[in-house]
Structures are given as structure tokens and as C-alpha cells.
Amino acid sequence: MSVTQVSAYAAPAAKAPLERTTVPRRPVGEHDVLIDIKYAGICHSDIHQAREGWGEAIFPMVPGHEIAGVVAEVGAGVTKHAVGDRVGVGCFVDSCRECEYCLRGQEQYCVQGMTGTYNALDKNGEPTYGGYSTHIVVDENYTLRIPEGVALDVAAPLLCAGITLYSPLKHWGAGPGKKVAIVGLGGLGHMGVKIANALGAEVTVLSQSLRKQADGVKLGASHYYATSDETTFEKLAGSFDLIVSTVSAPLPLDSYLALLKVDGAFVNVGAPEEPVSLNLFSVIGGRKTLAGSMIGGIPETQEMLDFCAEHGLGAEIELIGADQINEAYDRVVASDVRYRFVIDTSTI
């Protein structure tokens, strides 16, 4: 395959509606795979970036870093994937490969900065375009194997939402005997409930209302509380070993930190556009940790995919056509999705 144009949906400018277009894909190099994209998840990160909520961005922008598809072509030196393999691509498509974090399999923390699947420049200075397209060319080392135990449509969101929750849950020891709270039951949070439950933890959902309580229990939560009820924070004071916040709005951190046990951790994976405030006595008392976590490296992402296949886990999705992307963006912002929009890329 030489450089070619592929169909895609792109935001032509910040805050502009996405529209059908074409974007270039590079030739398949020695260690590249050409992926026929079947499904692409819509992550809130796509909206933050397409609307420049996280700062200046590169346009036109083809979002999408929850990619599931089938290998259509491989370079001469490829050993990890073959034509016909089910594969996925997550939030990055390259990194420096030399720093201590890349060598440790934690490419997401690359010292030089990972190369994002979209809204980034590759090593040749060319913009990267994401998964809202029919095909993508990716280095074999940044391409994941999707096990047969997970359907491609429900596997796509695992490449961001799944690993974003799996990584901190594993790092902070979620498992039998641990009490874990997930803040927010959305695209990220619902995977946090599923994964924490599969790891053996006792799971509580902390959500603004009890509207999704039945869903939370079905997904694996033992308890469900409304954070809009002030008595919730009184009842649950000192209850949790680990709290993972998936919400992308500023929270009253002092109130949430009071829910931790001594040596407990509050981990942010949601990224509000605005700064948050904190009284440091909230962490000093109780030797508590306020932390963050960002996706996972290639080895851990593969581990997560294998774990999800073993436990029969996939995302809860609403499958849409490409002509529904703009509507889906508005619905995500309004929290009107259960729980992940996934684009059928055959409609692009």
C-alpha cells in the first residue's frame, strides 16, 4: 500500500461539527500493519480535544483512540501480527522506545512524550489521525491483540476506558478484602465497576443520583450511593482503601478524601478542564494519597485485554452510524449514554 487517502470524520476547526472527509495514511513500512477498522469508540477525551478544552489542538482532527479491527496487510518484518488477526489500537501509536519508562513497558509516561493516536505529530512531523476512519497504519509494537473471547464492538472501548481503569486498580491493589469506590458510572466508571468486581474487590459506586443504581448492581457493585445526598459523606467516612474518580468535572476533594481509610488512595483518571482546590490537611491526616493515573503501557494493555476475555468483560455500548457522531458528542456531554458510543466505521 502506498500513501493513500482513506475516508474519515474530522473536526475542521475547534468546536466545529465533525464532517466526512479523507485523510492520508502512510505506506505500510517494514514493521507496520494496515488495520481495517471495524469499530471506534467515542471517548470524552475526543470531545475535550476536538473542542480545545485541553488547550490548542491540531486541525483538521480525526479523533478516536478506541480502535478495533482486522489486519489487512503487514510489512515484511512484522512478526507479532498476521493478515486476518483481530487487533486494537489505543491512545498512542509511538514513543521514544529508549527512555526508562518505554523500556519498562510504560510507554504512556515516555520522557519525550508518547505520540498520540490523533492530535499529535509523528516522528516525521506529520499529523496523526485517529480511529474515526476506515483504515489506519500502525507499528506492530503499538498494536494490541484482541482475544477471541471479546467481540470487536465491545472491545473497542477497552483500548482506553478499559485500560484507564485496569491500570490504577491493579497498581493500588484492588482485590479480595479491599473496599473500592468508583466515582461516576459513565463510560469509564462502568468499566471500573466490572474490572474491580472481577479482581475480587468489594465495589461501591458514588454517583450524583441513584438513577443508574440498578445498572451499577448488575455491573458488579455491592453498594450504590448518591453524592448529592450530604449524609452519604457522613455514612461513608473512613470506609475505602481506594477511590477512583472518573468524572471530568471538579470535585470537592476534601470531602472525598475523608472517605478514605488510613493509607487509602484517591486516584483521578477523569481530567477536568478547570483547576481544583485542596486543603492539604485532608491528606496529612490519615497518611492519604491523592494521585492520578494515565491509561497503561502496551504490556499492561494486552494484560487487560486478556483479563477481560478471561472474565467475559466488554463495554456496554450504543452502536451508532457516523452521521450520528455530532449528536453523540452532545449526548456524552449531557451524560446521556449507557455507557459508550461506538461508531460502526462501515458507515464512514
C-alpha positions in Angstrom: 0.0 0.0 0.0 1.4 3.4 -1.0 0.3 6.6 0.7 -3.4 6.7 0.1 -6.5 8.7 1.1 -9.0 7.0 3.4 -12.5 8.1 4.4 -12.8 9.7 7.8 -14.8 12.0 10.0 -12.9 15.1 11.1 -13.4 18.3 13.1 -12.2 21.0 10.6 -11.7 23.5 13.4 -12.1 23.9 17.2 -15.8 23.4 18.2 -16.9 22.8 14.6 -19.1 19.9 13.8 -17.4 16.8 12.6 -17.8 16.1 8.9 -17.0 13.4 6.3 -13.6 13.9 4.6 -10.5 12.0 3.6 -7.1 11.8 5.3 -3.7 10.4 4.2 -2.3 7.1 5.5 1.4 6.4 5.2 2.7 3.4 3.2 3.0 0.1 5.1 6.6 0.0 6.3 8.7 -2.9 7.3 7.2 -3.1 10.8 3.8 -1.7 10.1 0.3 -3.2 10.0 -2.6 -1.8 8.0 -5.8 -2.2 10.0 -9.2 -2.3 8.5 -11.0 -0.5 11.3 -14.4 -2.1 12.2 -15.3 -0.1 15.3 -14.2 3.1 17.0 -15.3 4.2 20.5 -16.2 7.8 21.4 -14.2 8.9 24.5 -14.9 12.1 26.4 -11.2 12.9 25.6 -12.2 13.1 21.9 -14.6 15.9 22.8 -12.2 17.7 25.1 -9.6 17.8 22.2 -12.0 18.5 19.3 -13.4 21.4 21.3 -9.9 22.6 22.5 -11.0 22.1 26.1 -7.5 20.9 27.0 -5.6 23.6 25.0 -4.6 24.3 21.5 -5.1 21.4 19.1 -4.2 20.4 15.5 -6.9 20.7 12.8 -8.3 19.1 10.9 -8.6 16.5 13.6 -9.8 12.9 13.2 -10.4 11.8 16.8 -10.6 8.2 18.0 -8.3 6.2 20.2 -10.5 3.2 20.9 -9.9 1.2 17.7 -10.8 -2.4 16.9 -10.4 -4.0 13.6 -8.7 -6.7 11.5 -5.2 -6.7 10.0 -5.4 -6.2 6.2 -1.7 -6.0 5.3 1.6 -6.4 7.1 5.1 -5.2 6.4 7.9 -7.6 5.5 9.4 -7.5 9.0 6.3 -7.9 11.1 6.3 -10.9 13.4 3.6 -10.1 16.0 0.5 -9.9 13.8 -0.8 -11.6 10.6 -3.4 -10.7 8.0 -6.8 -11.6 9.4 -5.8 -11.1 13.1 -8.2 -9.2 15.4 -6.3 -6.2 16.7 -6.8 -2.9 18.6 -5.1 0.5 18.9 -5.3 2.7 22.0 -4.3 6.2 22.9 -0.8 6.2 21.4 1.0 4.9 18.3 4.6 5.5 19.1 7.1 6.7 21.8 10.8 7.2 22.1 11.4 3.5 22.8 14.7 4.4 24.7 13.8 6.1 28.0 13.5 4.1 31.3 9.7 4.1 31.0 9.5 2.9 27.5 12.0 0.1 28.3 9.8 -0.7 31.3 6.7 -1.1 29.1 5.2 2.2 30.5 5.2 4.0 27.2 2.4 6.2 28.3 4.9 8.0 30.6 7.6 8.3 27.9 10.1 11.1 28.8 9.9 12.6 25.3 6.1 12.2 25.2 4.2 9.4 23.6 2.8 10.0 20.1 -1.0 10.3 20.4 -3.1 8.3 18.0 -4.6 11.7 16.9 -3.9 15.4 17.6 -0.2 14.7 17.6 2.8 14.9 15.2 4.7 11.7 14.3 8.5 11.4 14.1 8.3 12.8 10.5 6.4 15.9 11.7 3.1 14.7 10.1 -0.2 14.9 12.0 -1.7 11.7 13.3 -5.3 10.9 12.5 -7.4 8.6 14.7 -10.0 5.9 14.5 -13.0 7.7 13.1 -11.8 6.4 9.7 -11.8 3.2 7.6 -8.1 2.3 7.9 -5.0 3.1 10.0 -1.3 2.2 9.7 0.4 1.4 13.0 3.7 0.0 14.0 3.3 -3.6 15.1 4.8 -2.8 18.6 1.9 -0.4 19.3 -0.8 -2.7 18.0 -2.7 -5.0 20.5 -4.1 -8.5 20.0 -7.8 -8.7 20.8 -8.6 -12.2 22.1 -11.4 -14.2 20.6 -13.4 -14.0 23.9 -14.4 -10.4 23.3 -16.5 -9.2 20.4 -14.8 -6.3 18.4 -17.6 -3.8 19.0 -17.5 -4.1 22.8 -13.7 -4.5 22.8 -13.1 -1.1 21.2 -13.7 1.0 24.4 -11.4 -1.3 26.3 -8.4 0.3 24.5 -9.0 3.5 26.5 -11.8 3.1 29.1 -10.8 -0.4 30.0 -7.1 0.2 30.5 -7.7 3.6 32.1 -9.4 1.8 35.0 -7.5 -1.5 34.9 -4.1 0.2 35.4 -4.9 2.1 38.7 -7.0 -0.8 40.1 -4.0 -3.1 39.6 -1.4 -0.6 40.8 -3.2 0.2 44.0 -4.0 -3.4 44.8 -7.8 -3.7 44.2 -8.7 -7.3 45.1 -10.1 -9.6 47.8 -10.5 -7.8 51.1 -10.3 -4.3 49.6 -13.1 -1.8 49.5 -13.1 0.2 46.3 -15.3 3.1 45.3 -15.8 4.2 41.7 -16.9 7.9 41.3 -19.2 8.3 38.3 -20.9 5.5 36.4 -20.2 6.6 32.8 -18.0 5.3 30.0 -15.0 4.9 32.3 -16.8 4.2 35.6 -18.9 1.3 34.3 -15.7 -0.5 33.3 -14.2 0.3 36.7 -17.1 -1.5 38.4 -16.7 -4.5 36.1 -13.0 -4.8 36.5 -12.8 -4.1 40.2 -15.5 -6.7 40.8 -13.7 -9.3 38.6 -10.5 -8.6 40.6 -12.4 -9.6 43.8 -12.8 -6.2 45.5 -16.0 -5.0 47.2 -17.2 -2.3 44.9 -19.2 0.8 45.7 -20.5 3.4 43.2 -20.6 7.0 44.1 -22.8 8.8 41.7 -24.7 12.1 41.6 -28.0 10.4 41.9 -29.5 6.9 42.2 -30.7 7.0 38.6 -28.3 4.2 37.5 -28.4 2.2 40.7 -29.9 -0.9 39.1 -27.2 -0.8 36.4 -24.5 -0.5 38.9 -25.6 -3.5 40.8 -25.9 -5.5 37.6 -22.4 -4.5 36.6 -20.9 -5.8 39.9 -21.3 -3.1 42.6 -22.3 -4.2 46.1 -23.3 -0.7 47.2 -24.5 2.5 45.5 -24.7 6.0 47.0 -25.8 9.4 45.7 -23.2 12.1 46.3 -25.9 14.7 46.1 -27.1 13.4 49.5 -25.0 15.1 52.1 -25.5 12.2 54.5 -23.6 9.9 52.1 -20.3 11.6 53.2 -21.1 11.2 56.8 -22.1 7.5 56.5 -19.1 6.5 54.4 -16.3 8.4 56.3 -13.2 6.3 56.6 -14.6 3.5 54.5 -12.4 2.9 51.5 -9.0 1.6 50.7 -9.2 3.0 47.1 -11.3 5.6 45.4 -11.0 6.0 41.6 -12.7 9.2 40.2 -13.7 9.0 36.6 -15.5 12.4 36.4 -14.2 15.2 34.3 -15.7 18.0 36.5 -14.0 19.5 39.6 -14.9 17.7 42.8 -14.8 18.8 46.4 -11.6 16.8 47.0 -11.6 17.3 50.8 -15.0 15.7 51.1 -13.9 12.7 49.1 -10.6 12.3 50.8 -12.5 12.0 54.1 -14.0 8.8 52.8 -10.6 7.0 52.7 -9.2 4.8 55.4 -5.7 5.5 56.8 -3.2 4.9 53.9 -6.1 5.0 51.4 -5.6 6.5 47.9 -7.8 8.7 45.8 -6.9 8.4 42.2 -8.0 10.7 39.4 -8.5 9.3 35.9 -11.1 11.9 34.8 -9.4 15.2 33.8 -11.4 18.3 34.5 -10.6 21.3 32.3 -10.5 23.6 35.4 -8.1 23.6 38.4 -9.3 22.0 41.6 -8.6 23.1 45.2 -7.4 21.1 48.2 -6.7 21.6 51.9 -3.5 19.6 52.5 -4.7 18.6 55.9 -7.1 16.3 54.0 -4.1 14.1 53.0 -1.9 14.7 56.1 -4.5 13.4 58.4 -4.6 9.7 57.7 -1.4 9.5 55.5 -3.6 9.5 52.4 -2.6 9.6 48.8 -4.0 11.9 46.2 -2.9 10.6 42.8 -3.5 10.3 39.1 -3.2 7.6 36.5 -3.0 7.7 32.7 -4.0 4.7 30.6 -1.4 2.0 30.6 1.6 0.8 28.6 1.5 -1.8 25.8 2.2 -4.8 28.0 -0.4 -3.9 30.6 -3.0 -3.1 27.9 -2.5 -6.5 26.5 -2.8 -8.0 30.0 -6.1 -6.1 30.4 -7.5 -7.4 27.1 -6.6 -10.9 28.1 -8.1 -10.4 31.6 -11.4 -9.1 30.1 -11.6 -12.0 27.7 -11.0 -14.5 30.6 -13.8 -12.9 32.6 -16.2 -12.2 29.8 -15.9 -8.4 30.1 -16.7 -5.9 27.4 -18.0 -2.4 27.4 -21.8 -1.6 27.5 -22.2 0.1 24.2 -24.6 2.0 22.0 -23.7 1.3 18.3 -24.1 4.3 16.0 -23.5 5.3 12.4 -21.0 8.0 11.5 -23.8 10.5 10.8 -24.7 10.4 14.5 -21.3 11.5 15.8 -22.1 15.1 16.5 -25.3 14.1 18.2 -23.4 11.6 20.3 -20.9 14.3 21.4 -23.7 16.4 22.7 -25.2 13.4 24.5 -21.9 12.5 26.1 -21.5 16.0 27.5 -25.1 15.7 28.8 -24.2 12.3 30.4 -26.9 10.7 28.1 -25.2 7.5 27.2 -25.2 4.0 28.7 -22.3 3.6 28.5 -20.1 4.1 25.5 -20.9 5.2 22.0 -19.2 3.0 19.4 -19.1 4.0 15.7 -19.7 1.3 13.1 -16.9 2.5 10.8 -18.5 0.8 7.8 -20.8 3.8 7.8 -17.9 6.2 7.2 
